[in-house]
Amino acid sequence: MAKYYLLFFTLLPWLTQSQDILHLEEAIAIALDQNFAVDVAEIQAESAEKGVYRSAAGFGPTLSLNANLGGTLANVNQRFIDGREVKRFGRTVAPNANVALDWTLYDGGRMEAILEQLRLFSDGANLQSQLVIQDIVVQVMEVYYNIIRQKDRLAFLNTIIKYYEDRLKITEERWQVGRGSKIDFLQSKTDLNAQLSESARARNELRNGKVALNGILNRDLAIDFLVHEDSLTYPDYVLEDLIAQATTDNRDLLLLQNQRNLNLLTEKTIEAGRKPQLDFSSTLGYNYLNTNAGFLLSNQNANLNVGLRARWIIYDGNHLRNQLAIQKLQTSAVEKQYDQSLQNIVTRLTNAFNQYTVDRELLAFEKENRALAEENLAISVEKFKLGGSTILEVNEAQRTFDTALDRLVTAQYSVRISELDLLLLSGSLIR
């Protein structure tokens, strides 16, 4: 299970709801649990985290045990000045072993820089994991909101159809008793069929939306479910606060900051190469020799060697200086890229904030228009029943109500999407 959760406006509890209702937070949890990309990203993040330890950067001594067994075979033929001669087949056995200690005491700060680089690599892998999770959360929310949109659209079509059915019934009764024309009846029938056709398309789009969400959740595509629609009470955001939060929480910006810091540490490692290095070494050894090929039959000794080695590169053909200059240019490029990305995010966040503000206003207007259009339609139908209005007036009231409901559903969907953009750009969608 992914360890990141949605930081979203207040989520309603599930326990009091029917089990066939799929809540948004539940869908997100399933998607994160079933998505292989999340698993891969978290494994990579965990691997990078395990790679942060001091000895990986060169800190501390290394202790090694070394052993060697050597031997020779020789045909010895010796003649001395006193007339003696030695002729034999000789062999020599010379085993030896030692314990060696090597320790870099000072390297110009290179080890410290490498250790910090490892920490930043781990942070970067964690940010990449969060980006994967963030993309999945956005994908689930967009599809979920679209399902709500199609559900609401189907609901308003069913509401409209009831008025068209009432109109058809009235025109049919009038035509049958000779108080109305067949044209009115046929027109009413045609309009009702058009709405029924639109309702059939809406049902299909709703089914397809559920199939799409089931696919993201990596489960049986045929699973049917209900979605929970929030109360649409969206908070007031402050643009300055969102921009400030984006500079600290936006994952794309954080990755660029991470890359800039890595480049700065690479500069430190290059700089360290221009400073002296001091190493300590010590060896505790044992040597043994056994032979029958000479005057000395055996020899053994133990020894302890201790030493310090200092190294300072005085001239390397300007290699380190050129490498440092190249790295500084790369760091400067990342800094400019960060500034450009920050500017783009501030621009997009400002646009998203303005859109969210307008969408909230439009939603309030469309709610009012919906109520007005429904009241107007109810009055028109009632007048039509009493013979106080024509079918054209009823038809116009129906179209107005149809448009009002359609605009209301669109406004509800738009305000959800615009808030999603705000949360995404500000970096507050996940934590």
C-alpha positions as CSV (number, residue, x, y, z in Angstrom):
1,M,0.0,0.0,0.0
2,A,1.4,3.4,-0.9
3,K,2.2,5.5,2.1
4,Y,1.0,8.8,0.6
5,Y,-2.6,9.9,1.1
6,L,-4.8,12.5,-0.4
7,L,-4.6,15.9,1.3
8,F,-8.0,17.1,0.1
9,F,-11.0,19.0,1.3
10,T,-12.9,17.2,4.1
11,L,-13.7,13.6,3.2
12,L,-16.9,12.0,4.4
13,P,-16.8,8.7,6.3
14,W,-17.7,5.5,4.6
15,L,-19.2,3.5,7.4
16,T,-22.7,4.8,7.2
17,Q,-22.9,4.3,3.5
18,S,-24.0,1.3,1.4
19,Q,-21.1,-1.0,0.5
20,D,-21.8,-0.5,-3.2
21,I,-20.7,3.2,-3.0
22,L,-17.2,3.7,-4.1
23,H,-15.8,6.9,-2.4
24,L,-13.1,9.0,-4.0
25,E,-10.6,8.3,-1.2
26,E,-11.3,4.6,-1.5
27,A,-10.8,4.6,-5.2
28,I,-7.5,6.4,-4.7
29,A,-6.3,3.9,-2.1
30,I,-7.2,1.0,-4.4
31,A,-5.4,2.6,-7.4
32,L,-2.2,3.2,-5.3
33,D,-2.3,-0.3,-3.9
34,Q,-2.8,-2.0,-7.3
35,N,-0.5,0.1,-9.5
36,F,2.8,-1.5,-10.4
37,A,4.4,1.9,-11.2
38,V,3.9,2.9,-7.6
39,D,5.5,-0.3,-6.4
40,V,8.5,0.2,-8.6
41,A,8.9,3.9,-7.6
42,E,8.7,3.0,-3.9
43,I,11.2,0.1,-4.3
44,Q,13.6,2.5,-6.0
45,A,13.1,5.1,-3.3
46,E,13.7,2.5,-0.6
47,S,16.8,1.3,-2.4
48,A,18.2,4.8,-2.6
49,E,17.5,5.3,1.1
50,K,19.4,2.2,2.0
51,G,22.4,3.5,0.0
52,V,22.9,6.4,2.4
53,Y,25.6,5.3,4.9
54,R,29.0,6.6,5.8
55,S,31.2,3.9,4.5
56,A,29.6,4.3,1.0
57,A,31.1,7.8,1.0
58,G,34.6,6.5,2.1
59,F,34.3,7.3,5.8
60,G,36.0,4.9,8.2
61,P,38.9,2.4,7.9
62,T,39.0,-0.7,5.8
63,L,40.4,-3.9,7.3
64,S,41.5,-6.7,5.1
65,L,43.0,-10.2,5.7
66,N,45.5,-11.3,3.0
67,A,47.2,-14.7,2.7
68,N,49.5,-16.2,0.2
69,L,51.1,-19.6,-0.3
70,G,54.0,-19.8,-2.7
71,G,56.5,-22.6,-3.5
72,T,59.3,-23.5,-5.9
73,L,60.9,-26.6,-7.2
74,A,64.5,-26.5,-8.3
75,N,67.4,-28.8,-9.3
76,V,70.3,-27.6,-7.2
77,N,73.8,-28.1,-8.5
78,Q,76.4,-26.3,-6.4
79,R,80.2,-26.5,-6.5
80,F,82.3,-24.7,-3.8
81,I,85.9,-23.5,-3.8
82,D,86.9,-26.1,-1.2
83,G,85.9,-28.8,-3.6
84,R,82.5,-29.7,-2.1
85,E,79.6,-30.4,-4.5
86,V,75.9,-30.3,-3.8
87,K,73.5,-32.0,-6.2
88,R,69.8,-32.4,-5.1
89,F,66.3,-31.8,-6.2
90,G,65.1,-28.8,-4.0
91,R,61.8,-27.5,-3.0
92,T,60.8,-24.3,-1.2
93,V,57.5,-23.5,0.6
94,A,56.8,-19.9,1.7
95,P,53.4,-19.2,3.2
96,N,52.6,-15.6,4.5
97,A,49.6,-13.7,5.8
98,N,48.9,-10.2,7.0
99,V,46.1,-7.9,8.2
100,A,46.1,-4.5,6.5
101,L,44.4,-1.4,7.7
102,D,43.8,1.6,5.4
103,W,42.1,4.8,6.5
104,T,41.7,8.1,4.7
105,L,42.1,10.8,7.4
106,Y,41.5,13.8,5.2
107,D,40.5,14.3,1.5
108,G,39.6,17.9,1.3
109,G,35.9,17.4,2.3
110,R,35.2,15.0,-0.6
111,M,33.7,12.3,1.7
112,E,31.3,14.8,3.3
113,A,30.1,16.0,-0.1
114,I,29.6,12.4,-1.3
115,L,27.6,11.5,1.8
116,E,25.4,14.5,1.3
117,Q,25.0,13.6,-2.4
118,L,23.7,10.1,-1.4
119,R,21.2,11.8,0.9
120,L,20.0,14.0,-2.0
121,F,19.8,11.0,-4.3
122,S,17.5,9.4,-1.8
123,D,15.4,12.5,-1.5
124,G,15.2,12.7,-5.3
125,A,14.0,9.1,-5.6
126,N,11.4,9.8,-2.9
127,L,10.2,12.9,-4.9
128,Q,10.0,10.8,-8.1
129,S,7.9,8.3,-6.2
130,Q,5.6,11.1,-5.0
131,L,5.3,12.3,-8.6
132,V,4.1,8.8,-9.7
133,I,1.6,8.8,-6.9
134,Q,0.5,12.3,-7.7
135,D,-0.1,11.4,-11.4
136,I,-2.3,8.4,-10.4
137,V,-4.3,10.5,-7.9
138,V,-5.0,13.1,-10.5
139,Q,-6.0,10.5,-13.0
140,V,-8.4,8.8,-10.6
141,M,-9.9,12.1,-9.5
142,E,-10.5,13.3,-13.1
143,V,-12.2,10.0,-14.0
144,Y,-14.2,10.0,-10.8
145,Y,-15.4,13.6,-11.3
146,N,-16.3,12.7,-14.9
147,I,-18.5,9.8,-13.6
148,I,-20.2,12.2,-11.2
149,R,-20.7,14.6,-14.2
150,Q,-22.3,11.8,-16.3
151,K,-24.5,10.7,-13.3
152,D,-25.8,14.2,-12.8
153,R,-26.3,14.6,-16.5
154,L,-28.4,11.4,-16.6
155,A,-30.3,12.6,-13.5
156,F,-31.3,15.9,-15.0
157,L,-32.2,14.2,-18.3
158,N,-34.6,12.0,-16.3
159,T,-36.1,15.1,-14.7
160,I,-36.6,16.7,-18.1
161,I,-38.1,13.6,-19.6
162,K,-40.9,13.7,-16.9
163,Y,-41.9,17.2,-18.2
164,Y,-41.8,16.0,-21.8
165,E,-43.9,13.0,-20.9
166,D,-46.4,15.3,-19.2
167,R,-46.5,17.5,-22.3
168,L,-47.0,14.5,-24.5
169,K,-49.9,13.3,-22.4
170,I,-51.6,16.7,-22.5
171,T,-51.2,17.1,-26.3
172,E,-52.4,13.5,-26.9
173,E,-55.5,14.1,-24.8
174,R,-56.3,17.3,-26.5
175,W,-55.8,15.8,-29.9
176,Q,-58.0,12.8,-29.0
177,V,-60.9,15.1,-27.8
178,G,-60.5,17.5,-30.7
179,R,-59.2,20.4,-28.6
180,G,-55.7,20.3,-30.0
181,S,-53.8,19.6,-33.2
182,K,-52.0,16.4,-34.1
183,I,-49.0,18.5,-35.0
184,D,-48.6,19.4,-31.3
185,F,-48.8,15.7,-30.4
186,L,-46.2,14.7,-33.0
187,Q,-43.9,17.5,-32.0
188,S,-44.1,16.5,-28.4
189,K,-43.5,12.9,-29.3
190,T,-40.4,13.8,-31.4
191,D,-39.0,16.0,-28.6
192,L,-39.6,13.2,-26.0
193,N,-37.8,10.7,-28.3
194,A,-34.9,13.1,-28.7
195,Q,-34.6,13.3,-24.9
196,L,-34.8,9.6,-24.5
197,S,-32.1,9.2,-27.1
198,E,-29.9,11.6,-25.2
199,S,-30.6,9.7,-22.0
200,A,-29.5,6.5,-23.6
201,R,-26.2,8.1,-24.7
202,A,-25.7,9.5,-21.2
203,R,-26.2,6.0,-19.7
204,N,-23.6,4.6,-22.0
205,E,-21.1,7.4,-21.2
206,L,-21.7,6.7,-17.5
207,R,-21.0,3.0,-18.0
208,N,-17.9,3.8,-20.0
209,G,-16.7,6.1,-17.2
210,K,-17.0,3.3,-14.7
211,V,-15.2,0.9,-17.0
212,A,-12.4,3.5,-17.3
213,L,-12.1,3.8,-13.5
214,N,-12.2,0.0,-13.0
215,G,-9.3,-0.2,-15.4
216,I,-7.3,2.3,-13.5
217,L,-8.1,0.4,-10.3
218,N,-6.9,-2.8,-12.0
219,R,-10.1,-4.7,-11.2
220,D,-12.9,-6.4,-13.1
221,L,-14.2,-4.0,-15.7
222,A,-17.8,-5.2,-15.2
223,I,-17.9,-4.2,-11.5
224,D,-20.8,-1.7,-11.0
225,F,-20.8,0.9,-8.3
226,L,-22.2,4.2,-7.1
227,V,-20.2,7.3,-6.6
228,H,-20.5,9.7,-3.7
229,E,-21.0,13.4,-4.6
230,D,-19.6,15.9,-2.2
231,S,-21.6,18.9,-1.0
232,L,-19.8,21.3,-3.2
233,T,-18.8,23.7,-0.4
234,Y,-15.4,24.8,-1.6
235,P,-13.1,26.8,0.6
236,D,-11.7,30.3,0.0
237,Y,-8.1,30.1,-1.1
238,V,-5.6,32.9,-0.9
239,L,-3.4,33.2,-4.0
240,E,-0.3,34.4,-2.1
241,D,-0.5,31.4,0.2
242,L,-0.8,29.0,-2.7
243,I,2.2,30.5,-4.4
244,A,4.2,30.3,-1.1
245,Q,3.2,26.7,-0.7
246,A,4.1,25.9,-4.3
247,T,7.7,27.0,-3.7
248,T,8.0,24.5,-0.8
249,D,5.7,21.7,-1.8
250,N,5.5,21.6,-5.6
251,R,7.2,18.3,-6.6
252,D,8.6,19.5,-9.9
253,L,10.2,22.5,-8.2
254,L,11.5,20.3,-5.4
255,L,13.2,18.0,-8.0
256,L,14.9,21.0,-9.6
257,Q,16.1,22.2,-6.2
258,N,17.4,18.7,-5.5
259,Q,19.3,18.7,-8.8
260,R,20.7,22.1,-8.1
261,N,22.0,21.0,-4.7
262,L,23.5,17.8,-6.3
263,N,25.4,20.0,-8.7
264,L,26.7,22.2,-6.0
265,L,28.0,19.1,-4.1
266,T,29.6,17.9,-7.3
267,E,31.5,21.2,-7.4
268,K,32.6,20.4,-3.8
269,T,33.9,17.0,-4.8
270,I,35.9,18.5,-7.6
271,E,37.2,21.2,-5.3
272,A,38.3,18.5,-2.9
273,G,40.6,17.1,-5.6
274,R,42.7,20.3,-5.5
275,K,43.4,19.8,-1.8
276,P,45.9,17.5,-0.1
277,Q,44.9,14.0,0.9
278,L,46.2,12.2,4.0
279,D,46.0,8.4,4.4
280,F,47.0,6.1,7.2
281,S,48.0,2.6,6.6
282,S,49.2,-0.3,8.9
283,T,50.0,-3.9,8.2
284,L,50.5,-6.8,10.7
285,G,52.1,-9.7,8.9
286,Y,53.6,-13.1,9.3
287,N,56.1,-14.8,6.9
288,Y,57.5,-18.3,6.9
289,L,60.0,-20.0,4.7
290,N,60.9,-23.7,4.5
291,T,63.4,-25.0,2.0
292,N,65.9,-27.8,1.4
293,A,67.7,-26.1,-1.4
294,G,70.2,-24.0,0.5
295,F,72.0,-23.4,3.7
296,L,68.9,-21.9,5.4
297,L,66.3,-24.6,6.1
298,S,63.6,-22.4,7.5
299,N,62.9,-18.8,8.4
300,Q,59.9,-17.1,10.1
301,N,59.1,-13.6,11.2
302,A,56.3,-11.3,12.2
303,N,56.2,-7.6,11.5
304,L,54.1,-4.5,12.1
305,N,54.3,-1.7,9.6
306,V,52.7,1.8,10.2
307,G,52.7,4.7,7.8
308,L,51.2,8.0,6.7
309,R,50.9,8.9,3.1
310,A,50.2,12.5,1.9
311,R,49.3,13.4,-1.6
312,W,48.8,16.8,-3.2
313,I,48.2,17.3,-6.9
314,I,50.2,20.4,-7.9
315,Y,49.5,20.3,-11.6
316,D,47.2,18.1,-13.7
317,G,47.1,20.1,-17.0
318,N,44.2,22.2,-15.7
319,H,41.9,19.2,-15.7
320,L,40.2,19.9,-12.3
321,R,39.9,23.6,-13.1
322,N,38.1,22.9,-16.4
323,Q,35.9,20.3,-14.8
324,L,34.9,22.8,-12.1
325,A,34.1,25.4,-14.7
326,I,31.9,23.0,-16.6
327,Q,30.1,22.0,-13.4
328,K,29.5,25.6,-12.5
329,L,27.9,26.1,-15.9
330,Q,25.6,23.1,-15.4
331,T,24.6,24.4,-12.0
332,S,23.8,27.8,-13.5
333,A,21.6,26.1,-16.1
334,V,19.6,24.2,-13.5
335,E,19.2,27.5,-11.5
336,K,17.8,29.2,-14.6
337,Q,15.6,26.2,-15.3
338,Y,14.3,26.5,-11.8
339,D,13.5,30.2,-12.1
340,Q,11.7,29.5,-15.4
341,S,9.7,26.7,-13.9
342,L,8.8,28.8,-10.9
343,Q,7.6,31.6,-13.1
344,N,5.5,29.1,-15.2
345,I,4.0,27.6,-12.1
346,V,3.1,31.0,-10.6
347,T,1.5,31.9,-13.9
348,R,-0.5,28.7,-14.1
349,L,-1.4,28.9,-10.4
350,T,-2.7,32.4,-10.9
351,N,-4.8,31.4,-13.9
352,A,-6.1,28.3,-12.0
353,F,-7.0,30.5,-9.0
354,N,-8.8,33.0,-11.3
355,Q,-10.6,30.1,-13.0
356,Y,-11.6,28.6,-9.6
357,T,-12.9,31.9,-8.4
358,V,-15.0,32.4,-11.6
359,D,-16.2,28.7,-11.5
360,R,-17.5,29.2,-7.9
361,E,-19.4,32.3,-9.0
362,L,-20.8,30.6,-12.0
363,L,-21.9,27.7,-9.9
364,A,-23.9,30.0,-7.6
365,F,-25.5,31.6,-10.7
366,E,-26.3,28.3,-12.3
367,K,-27.9,27.0,-9.1
368,E,-30.2,30.1,-9.0
369,N,-30.9,29.8,-12.8
370,R,-31.8,26.2,-12.4
371,A,-34.4,27.0,-9.7
372,L,-35.8,29.9,-11.8
373,A,-36.0,27.8,-14.9
374,E,-37.7,24.9,-13.1
375,E,-40.3,27.3,-11.6
376,N,-40.9,28.9,-15.0
377,L,-41.4,25.5,-16.6
378,A,-43.8,24.3,-13.9
379,I,-45.9,27.4,-14.4
380,S,-45.8,27.1,-18.2
381,V,-46.9,23.4,-18.1
382,E,-49.7,24.3,-15.7
383,K,-50.9,27.1,-17.9
384,F,-50.7,24.8,-20.9
385,K,-52.9,22.3,-19.1
386,L,-55.5,25.0,-18.4
387,G,-55.2,26.3,-22.0
388,G,-53.6,29.6,-21.0
389,S,-50.5,29.1,-23.1
390,T,-49.3,27.6,-26.4
391,I,-47.1,24.7,-27.0
392,L,-44.4,27.0,-28.2
393,E,-44.2,28.7,-24.8
394,V,-44.0,25.3,-23.1
395,N,-41.3,24.2,-25.6
396,E,-39.3,27.3,-24.9
397,A,-39.6,26.8,-21.1
398,Q,-38.4,23.3,-21.5
399,R,-35.4,24.3,-23.6
400,T,-34.5,26.9,-21.0
401,F,-34.8,24.4,-18.2
402,D,-32.7,21.9,-20.2
403,T,-30.0,24.5,-20.8
404,A,-30.0,25.5,-17.1
405,L,-29.6,21.9,-15.9
406,D,-26.8,21.2,-18.4
407,R,-25.0,24.4,-17.4
408,L,-25.4,23.5,-13.7
409,V,-23.8,20.1,-14.2
410,T,-21.0,21.6,-16.2
411,A,-20.4,24.3,-13.6
412,Q,-20.2,21.6,-10.8
413,Y,-17.7,19.6,-12.8
414,S,-15.6,22.7,-13.7
415,V,-15.3,23.9,-10.1
416,R,-14.1,20.4,-9.1
417,I,-11.5,20.4,-11.8
418,S,-10.3,23.9,-11.2
419,E,-9.8,23.1,-7.5
420,L,-7.9,20.0,-8.5
421,D,-5.6,22.2,-10.5
422,L,-5.0,24.5,-7.5
423,L,-4.1,21.6,-5.3
424,L,-1.9,20.0,-7.9
425,L,0.1,23.2,-8.7
426,S,0.4,24.3,-5.1
427,G,1.8,20.8,-4.2
428,S,-0.9,20.2,-1.6
429,L,-2.7,17.3,-3.3
430,I,-0.6,14.6,-1.6
431,R,1.7,14.5,1.4
